[in-house]
Amino acid sequence: MQAEMYSLIVLGVSAMTLTLLPRNRGKLGVVIGEIALAISVALWLIYWYPFRVPMVSTASASSFHSDELSYLVSVTAAFVGALVLPLSKRVEGSSWQFPFAIILGVAGTSALASTTNPLVILASWGLVSLASYSMVSLSGDKDSLIGSIKYAFMSALSFQFLLIGVYMVVFSPAGSRIIALGVLLFLVALGFKAGIPPFHMWLPDVYGFSDPIPISMLSSTMKLGALALAIRILAQVMPSIEPRFGLSLVTVLVILSSAAMVLGNLGALTQTDVQRMMAYSSIAHVGYMTMALSAFAASVVYKAPQAGYFALLGLLVYFASYALSKASVFSFISGVRGQGRASMFKFQGLGTANKASSASVSVILLNLIGMPPLLGFWGKFFIFLSTASPSIPPFYVAGIPWFTLLGVANSALSVFYYAKVIRTMYTSGPSGMSSKVIAIPLISSVLLAAFGLAMPFLISLP
């Protein structure tokens, strides 16, 4: 695929250029990184236009696929990377290293979302992992170093499961139960990568205590490639395995999704530190995305193409909504918490002292809840619509769509802690931001509102 190859060449050349910069030329590194990411976004949009490619392709003449999944994840990763890149000057001890890590992470995420070639999968997965834990460690403080070590261990463990799982899927006979076992091992690797319970033990500490600037990138885009790869693997494997094995995989996905939603929202509800609250909410949001994966897999088993379409549509919308929202929230937290923790009391009075930032973040938190007409609403709406399909019996008990209701109930539960942050910002208090972060929340909130309002005119229903 030409867009992927050209984009990887641009990102690779820019990354190599960054390594030649002296330590005191951090601003030049940001400029080089922004240019490379802007060119990558432009390339993807040029090849995506006029937006008439399949949502997910299962066949390709090369190692890369040309479809909406690869285009959207790549554009989202590069765009969010360009938003976060200027904050590199606030990462202590970083000159060209932080832009270098972002560019490698975007390249790995883009490649991971666009391929089913086993060698490219392993290389891209490793590249994203390396960029992620090195990015966290750049701040140099104790919490960030501990977080990077934890993430490195989890990345190494997930890579082992990925390696074995991919080998089983690729080299086993068609229709073999070994393929189903390989997909199961891949889901374990995905669980470690994305923080899906019970493989989430590293995430609250890494996201909750490390420097929020690297986490704004890590929490938003670095997991999208792995989730996109899960769609590709399911799309290729599910039609070829026996229905009973397919149903077993659907059951596993349903359990993972339910655990992530419930544990993530309950964990966030009990937090008084806003950064740690957002860490747990990330687990909950991965649960909604895993819900879409389970609906897509079930649509193949039960031959319900409409449910599969809504699952994919909801997941693509959710990718963009989630990435913009999380990057904005963690970047905002970096300006509030200063050198300490992001305690709730530090957010008091921000609605008066920093009106533009507070209003933008309020919109973003409402988007994470799924309030209409914001983009996050449409993502959840389509995902819940896919799980409400009467053609998929496991999602119903006594005629009641229990899986859909579980997702709606968890979304309602999230209102309590997101609203708590909004209410605190507009409570009078002496606190103010130690450093203003306006651009990222403002741009993201405008895009989330604009695309949310335009969504009914952008989609075509089956």
C-alpha positions as CSV (number, residue, x, y, z in Angstrom):
1,M,0.0,0.0,0.0
2,Q,1.6,3.2,-1.2
3,A,0.3,5.5,1.6
4,E,1.7,3.2,4.3
5,M,5.1,2.9,2.6
6,Y,5.4,6.6,1.9
7,S,4.3,7.4,5.4
8,L,6.8,5.0,7.0
9,I,9.6,6.4,4.9
10,V,8.8,10.0,5.9
11,L,8.6,9.0,9.6
12,G,11.7,6.9,9.4
13,V,13.8,9.6,7.8
14,S,12.6,12.2,10.3
15,A,13.4,9.9,13.2
16,M,16.9,9.3,11.9
17,T,17.3,13.1,11.5
18,L,16.3,13.7,15.1
19,T,19.1,11.5,16.3
20,L,21.7,13.9,14.7
21,L,20.5,16.9,16.6
22,P,22.5,18.2,19.6
23,R,20.9,18.1,23.0
24,N,20.1,21.8,23.1
25,R,18.1,21.8,19.9
26,G,14.8,20.5,21.3
27,K,12.7,23.1,19.5
28,L,14.1,22.1,16.1
29,G,13.2,18.5,17.0
30,V,9.6,19.5,17.6
31,V,9.5,21.3,14.2
32,I,11.0,18.3,12.4
33,G,8.5,16.0,14.1
34,E,5.5,18.2,13.3
35,I,6.5,18.4,9.6
36,A,6.9,14.6,9.4
37,L,3.5,14.0,11.1
38,A,1.8,16.6,9.0
39,I,3.1,15.0,5.8
40,S,2.0,11.6,7.0
41,V,-1.6,12.9,7.8
42,A,-1.7,14.5,4.3
43,L,-0.5,11.3,2.6
44,W,-3.1,9.2,4.4
45,L,-5.9,11.6,3.6
46,I,-4.9,11.9,-0.1
47,Y,-5.0,8.1,-0.5
48,W,-8.1,7.8,1.6
49,Y,-10.1,10.2,-0.6
50,P,-12.8,9.9,-1.9
51,F,-13.5,7.6,1.1
52,R,-14.8,4.7,-0.9
53,V,-12.7,1.9,0.5
54,P,-13.9,-1.2,2.4
55,M,-14.3,-0.8,6.2
56,V,-12.0,-3.8,6.8
57,S,-10.3,-5.7,4.0
58,T,-9.4,-9.4,4.4
59,A,-7.2,-9.7,1.3
60,S,-4.3,-7.6,0.1
61,A,-1.7,-8.0,-2.7
62,S,1.0,-6.6,-0.3
63,S,1.8,-6.8,3.4
64,F,-0.5,-3.8,4.1
65,H,-4.2,-3.3,3.7
66,S,-6.0,-0.3,2.2
67,D,-9.2,0.2,4.2
68,E,-11.0,2.6,6.5
69,L,-9.5,0.8,9.6
70,S,-5.9,1.5,8.5
71,Y,-6.6,5.0,7.3
72,L,-8.5,6.1,10.4
73,V,-6.1,4.7,12.9
74,S,-3.1,6.1,11.1
75,V,-4.5,9.6,10.7
76,T,-5.7,9.6,14.3
77,A,-2.3,8.5,15.7
78,A,-0.4,11.0,13.6
79,F,-2.8,13.9,14.4
80,V,-2.8,13.2,18.1
81,G,1.0,12.9,18.0
82,A,1.2,16.3,16.3
83,L,-1.0,17.8,19.1
84,V,1.1,16.3,21.9
85,L,4.5,16.9,20.4
86,P,4.8,20.6,21.4
87,L,4.6,19.5,25.1
88,S,7.9,17.8,24.8
89,K,9.7,20.9,26.1
90,R,8.0,20.2,29.5
91,V,9.4,16.7,29.7
92,E,12.4,17.1,31.9
93,G,15.7,15.8,30.4
94,S,14.2,15.4,26.9
95,S,15.5,17.2,23.8
96,W,15.0,15.2,20.6
97,Q,14.2,11.9,22.5
98,F,10.5,12.6,23.1
99,P,9.7,13.6,19.5
100,F,11.7,10.6,18.4
101,A,9.6,8.3,20.6
102,I,6.3,9.8,19.4
103,I,7.3,9.3,15.7
104,L,8.4,5.7,16.3
105,G,5.1,5.1,18.2
106,V,3.0,6.5,15.4
107,A,4.9,4.5,12.8
108,G,4.5,1.3,14.8
109,T,0.8,2.0,15.4
110,S,0.1,2.7,11.8
111,A,1.9,-0.4,10.6
112,L,0.2,-2.6,13.2
113,A,-3.2,-1.3,12.1
114,S,-2.5,-2.0,8.5
115,T,-1.1,-5.5,8.3
116,T,-1.6,-9.2,8.9
117,N,1.9,-10.2,7.9
118,P,3.4,-12.0,10.9
119,L,6.8,-10.5,10.6
120,V,5.4,-6.9,10.3
121,I,3.1,-7.6,13.3
122,L,6.0,-8.7,15.5
123,A,8.2,-5.8,14.4
124,S,5.5,-3.2,14.8
125,W,4.3,-4.5,18.2
126,G,7.9,-4.3,19.5
127,L,8.4,-0.8,18.0
128,V,5.3,0.5,19.8
129,S,6.3,-1.2,23.1
130,L,9.8,0.3,22.9
131,A,8.5,3.8,22.1
132,S,6.0,3.6,24.9
133,Y,8.1,2.6,27.9
134,S,11.0,4.8,26.7
135,M,8.6,7.7,26.4
136,V,7.4,7.2,30.0
137,S,11.0,7.0,31.4
138,L,12.1,10.3,29.8
139,S,10.7,12.5,32.6
140,G,13.3,11.0,34.9
141,D,11.3,11.2,38.1
142,K,10.9,8.2,40.4
143,D,7.3,7.5,39.5
144,S,7.9,7.6,35.8
145,L,11.0,5.4,36.0
146,I,9.0,2.8,38.0
147,G,6.2,3.1,35.6
148,S,8.4,2.5,32.6
149,I,9.9,-0.6,34.2
150,K,6.5,-2.0,35.0
151,Y,5.4,-1.3,31.4
152,A,8.6,-2.9,30.0
153,F,8.0,-6.1,31.9
154,M,4.3,-6.2,30.8
155,S,5.4,-5.5,27.2
156,A,7.9,-8.3,27.3
157,L,5.3,-10.7,28.7
158,S,2.7,-9.7,26.1
159,F,5.2,-10.1,23.3
160,Q,5.7,-13.8,24.3
161,F,2.0,-14.5,24.1
162,L,1.8,-12.6,20.8
163,L,4.7,-14.6,19.3
164,I,3.2,-17.9,20.2
165,G,-0.3,-16.9,19.2
166,V,0.7,-15.5,15.8
167,Y,2.7,-18.7,15.1
168,M,-0.3,-20.8,15.9
169,V,-2.6,-18.8,13.7
170,V,-0.3,-18.6,10.7
171,F,1.1,-22.1,10.6
172,S,-1.8,-24.2,11.7
173,P,-4.1,-26.0,9.2
174,A,-7.2,-24.1,8.2
175,G,-10.1,-24.7,10.5
176,S,-7.9,-26.3,13.2
177,R,-8.7,-25.8,16.9
178,I,-5.1,-24.7,17.2
179,I,-6.0,-21.5,15.4
180,A,-8.7,-20.7,18.0
181,L,-6.1,-21.3,20.7
182,G,-3.7,-19.0,18.9
183,V,-6.4,-16.3,18.8
184,L,-6.9,-16.8,22.5
185,L,-3.2,-16.3,23.2
186,F,-3.3,-13.2,21.1
187,L,-6.2,-11.9,23.2
188,V,-4.0,-12.4,26.3
189,A,-1.3,-10.3,24.6
190,L,-3.9,-7.7,23.8
191,G,-5.1,-7.7,27.4
192,F,-1.6,-6.9,28.7
193,K,-1.1,-4.3,25.9
194,A,-4.4,-2.5,26.4
195,G,-4.9,-3.0,30.1
196,I,-7.9,-5.4,30.0
197,P,-8.7,-7.2,33.3
198,P,-7.3,-9.4,34.6
199,F,-4.1,-8.3,32.8
200,H,-4.5,-4.6,33.8
201,M,-2.4,-4.7,37.0
202,W,0.3,-2.4,35.6
203,L,-2.0,0.3,34.2
204,P,-3.3,2.2,37.2
205,D,0.2,2.9,38.5
206,V,1.8,3.7,35.1
207,Y,-1.1,5.9,33.9
208,G,-1.9,7.2,37.4
209,F,1.5,8.3,38.7
210,S,3.8,8.9,35.8
211,D,4.3,12.2,34.1
212,P,1.0,13.0,32.3
213,I,2.6,14.3,29.1
214,P,3.9,10.9,27.9
215,I,0.7,9.3,29.3
216,S,-1.3,11.6,27.1
217,M,0.2,9.8,24.1
218,L,0.5,6.4,25.7
219,S,-3.2,6.2,26.8
220,S,-4.7,7.7,23.6
221,T,-3.1,6.1,20.6
222,M,-0.5,3.5,21.5
223,K,-3.1,0.8,22.1
224,L,-5.1,1.5,18.9
225,G,-2.8,-0.5,16.7
226,A,-3.2,-3.6,18.8
227,L,-7.0,-3.2,18.9
228,A,-7.1,-2.7,15.1
229,L,-5.0,-5.8,14.6
230,A,-7.5,-7.7,16.7
231,I,-10.2,-6.8,14.2
232,R,-8.1,-8.0,11.3
233,I,-7.3,-11.3,13.0
234,L,-11.0,-11.9,13.9
235,A,-12.1,-11.0,10.4
236,Q,-9.7,-13.6,8.9
237,V,-10.0,-16.3,11.5
238,M,-13.6,-16.4,12.5
239,P,-15.1,-17.6,9.2
240,S,-12.7,-20.5,8.9
241,I,-13.0,-22.1,12.4
242,E,-15.7,-24.3,13.7
243,P,-18.7,-22.4,15.2
244,R,-18.2,-24.0,18.7
245,F,-14.6,-22.6,18.7
246,G,-15.9,-19.3,17.5
247,L,-18.5,-19.2,20.2
248,S,-15.8,-19.9,22.8
249,L,-13.8,-16.9,21.6
250,V,-17.0,-14.7,21.7
251,T,-17.5,-15.8,25.3
252,V,-14.0,-14.9,26.2
253,L,-14.4,-11.5,24.6
254,V,-17.7,-10.9,26.5
255,I,-16.1,-11.8,29.8
256,L,-13.1,-9.5,29.1
257,S,-15.3,-6.6,28.1
258,S,-17.6,-7.0,31.1
259,A,-14.7,-7.1,33.5
260,A,-13.1,-4.1,32.0
261,M,-16.2,-2.0,32.1
262,V,-17.2,-2.9,35.6
263,L,-13.7,-2.8,37.2
264,G,-12.7,0.3,35.3
265,N,-15.7,2.4,36.3
266,L,-15.8,1.1,39.9
267,G,-12.1,1.8,40.3
268,A,-12.5,5.4,38.9
269,L,-15.5,6.0,41.1
270,T,-13.4,5.5,44.2
271,Q,-10.5,7.8,43.3
272,T,-9.7,11.2,44.7
273,D,-6.7,11.7,42.4
274,V,-7.9,12.9,39.0
275,Q,-5.0,11.3,37.1
276,R,-5.5,8.0,38.7
277,M,-9.3,8.3,38.1
278,M,-8.6,8.8,34.4
279,A,-6.3,5.8,34.4
280,Y,-9.1,3.6,35.6
281,S,-11.5,5.1,33.2
282,S,-9.1,4.1,30.4
283,I,-9.7,0.5,31.5
284,A,-13.5,1.1,31.2
285,H,-13.2,2.5,27.7
286,V,-11.2,-0.4,26.5
287,G,-14.1,-2.5,27.8
288,Y,-16.5,-0.7,25.4
289,M,-14.0,-1.3,22.5
290,T,-13.7,-5.0,23.5
291,M,-17.5,-5.1,23.5
292,A,-17.4,-4.1,19.8
293,L,-14.9,-6.8,19.2
294,S,-17.2,-9.4,20.8
295,A,-20.1,-8.2,18.7
296,F,-18.1,-8.4,15.5
297,A,-16.9,-11.9,16.3
298,A,-20.4,-13.0,17.2
299,S,-21.8,-11.5,14.0
300,V,-19.6,-13.9,12.0
301,V,-20.6,-16.9,14.1
302,Y,-24.4,-16.2,13.9
303,K,-24.3,-14.7,10.4
304,A,-25.5,-11.3,11.4
305,P,-23.8,-8.9,9.0
306,Q,-25.7,-5.8,10.2
307,A,-24.5,-6.3,13.8
308,G,-21.0,-6.7,12.5
309,Y,-21.3,-3.5,10.4
310,F,-22.5,-1.5,13.5
311,A,-19.7,-3.0,15.6
312,L,-17.0,-1.9,13.2
313,L,-18.5,1.5,12.6
314,G,-18.8,2.1,16.4
315,L,-15.3,1.0,17.0
316,L,-13.8,3.2,14.3
317,V,-15.7,6.2,15.7
318,Y,-14.7,5.3,19.2
319,F,-11.0,5.1,18.2
320,A,-11.0,8.8,17.1
321,S,-13.2,10.0,20.0
322,Y,-11.2,8.1,22.6
323,A,-7.8,9.2,21.3
324,L,-8.6,12.9,21.1
325,S,-10.3,12.8,24.5
326,K,-7.6,11.0,26.5
327,A,-4.7,13.0,24.9
328,S,-6.5,16.2,25.9
329,V,-7.4,15.2,29.5
330,F,-3.9,14.0,30.4
331,S,-2.3,17.1,28.8
332,F,-4.7,19.2,30.9
333,I,-3.8,17.3,34.0
334,S,-0.1,18.0,33.4
335,G,-0.8,21.7,33.6
336,V,-2.8,21.3,36.9
337,R,-0.8,18.9,39.0
338,G,2.6,20.6,38.7
339,Q,5.3,18.6,40.5
340,G,2.8,16.8,42.9
341,R,-0.2,14.6,42.5
342,A,-3.4,15.6,40.6
343,S,-5.5,15.8,43.7
344,M,-9.1,16.9,43.2
345,F,-8.7,20.1,45.2
346,K,-6.2,21.4,42.7
347,F,-9.0,21.6,40.2
348,Q,-11.1,24.0,42.3
349,G,-11.5,27.4,40.7
350,L,-10.2,26.5,37.3
351,G,-13.5,27.3,35.7
352,T,-13.0,30.9,36.6
353,A,-9.2,31.2,36.4
354,N,-8.8,29.3,33.1
355,K,-12.2,29.5,31.3
356,A,-11.2,28.3,27.9
357,S,-9.3,25.2,29.1
358,S,-12.0,24.3,31.7
359,A,-14.8,24.7,29.2
360,S,-13.0,22.6,26.6
361,V,-12.2,19.8,29.2
362,S,-15.8,19.8,30.3
363,V,-16.9,19.1,26.8
364,I,-14.3,16.3,26.5
365,L,-15.4,14.7,29.8
366,L,-19.0,14.8,28.5
367,N,-17.8,13.2,25.3
368,L,-16.2,10.4,27.4
369,I,-19.6,9.9,29.1
370,G,-21.2,9.6,25.7
371,M,-23.4,12.7,25.8
372,P,-25.1,13.6,22.5
373,P,-24.4,15.1,20.1
374,L,-20.7,14.7,20.7
375,L,-18.6,12.1,18.8
376,G,-18.3,9.8,21.8
377,F,-22.1,9.4,21.8
378,W,-22.1,8.0,18.3
379,G,-19.3,5.5,19.1
380,K,-21.2,4.1,22.0
381,F,-24.5,4.2,20.2
382,F,-23.3,2.1,17.3
383,I,-21.5,-0.4,19.6
384,F,-24.6,-0.8,21.8
385,L,-26.7,-1.1,18.7
386,S,-24.5,-4.0,17.5
387,T,-24.9,-5.9,20.8
388,A,-28.6,-5.3,20.8
389,S,-29.1,-7.4,17.6
390,P,-31.7,-10.1,18.3
391,S,-29.7,-12.3,15.8
392,I,-27.1,-13.0,18.5
393,P,-28.6,-15.2,21.2
394,P,-25.8,-15.0,23.8
395,F,-26.3,-11.3,24.2
396,Y,-29.9,-12.0,25.4
397,V,-31.3,-13.6,28.6
398,A,-35.1,-14.1,28.7
399,G,-35.5,-11.7,25.9
400,I,-33.5,-9.0,27.6
401,P,-30.4,-7.6,25.9
402,W,-28.2,-7.9,29.0
403,F,-24.9,-7.1,27.4
404,T,-26.2,-3.8,26.0
405,L,-27.8,-2.9,29.3
406,L,-24.5,-3.6,31.1
407,G,-22.8,-1.2,28.8
408,V,-25.5,1.5,29.2
409,A,-25.4,1.0,33.0
410,N,-21.6,1.4,33.1
411,S,-21.9,4.6,31.0
412,A,-24.4,5.9,33.5
413,L,-22.0,5.0,36.3
414,S,-19.2,7.0,34.7
415,V,-21.4,10.2,34.9
416,F,-20.8,10.3,38.7
417,Y,-17.0,10.7,38.5
418,Y,-16.7,12.7,35.3
419,A,-19.4,15.1,36.6
420,K,-17.5,15.3,39.9
421,V,-14.4,16.7,38.1
422,I,-16.6,19.2,36.1
423,R,-18.3,20.4,39.3
424,T,-15.0,20.8,41.1
425,M,-13.6,23.0,38.3
426,Y,-16.5,25.3,38.7
427,T,-16.3,25.4,42.5
428,S,-14.7,28.5,43.9
429,G,-11.2,27.9,45.2
430,P,-7.6,29.4,45.1
431,S,-6.1,26.8,42.8
432,G,-4.8,27.6,39.3
433,M,-2.9,25.8,36.6
434,S,0.9,25.8,37.1
435,S,1.2,25.9,33.3
436,K,-1.5,26.6,30.8
437,V,-2.5,23.9,28.4
438,I,-5.1,25.3,26.1
439,A,-4.5,24.3,22.5
440,I,-5.0,20.5,22.8
441,P,-8.3,20.5,24.8
442,L,-9.6,23.4,22.7
443,I,-8.9,21.8,19.3
444,S,-10.1,18.4,20.5
445,S,-13.4,19.7,21.9
446,V,-14.1,21.6,18.7
447,L,-13.4,18.5,16.6
448,L,-15.5,16.2,18.9
449,A,-18.5,18.6,18.7
450,A,-18.1,19.2,14.9
451,F,-17.8,15.6,13.9
452,G,-20.5,14.6,16.4
453,L,-22.9,17.1,14.8
454,A,-21.9,16.0,11.3
455,M,-22.0,12.2,12.0
456,P,-25.6,11.7,10.7
457,F,-24.5,13.1,7.3
458,L,-21.2,11.2,7.1
459,I,-22.4,7.6,7.6
460,S,-24.3,5.3,5.3
461,L,-26.4,2.7,7.1
462,P,-26.9,-0.8,5.6
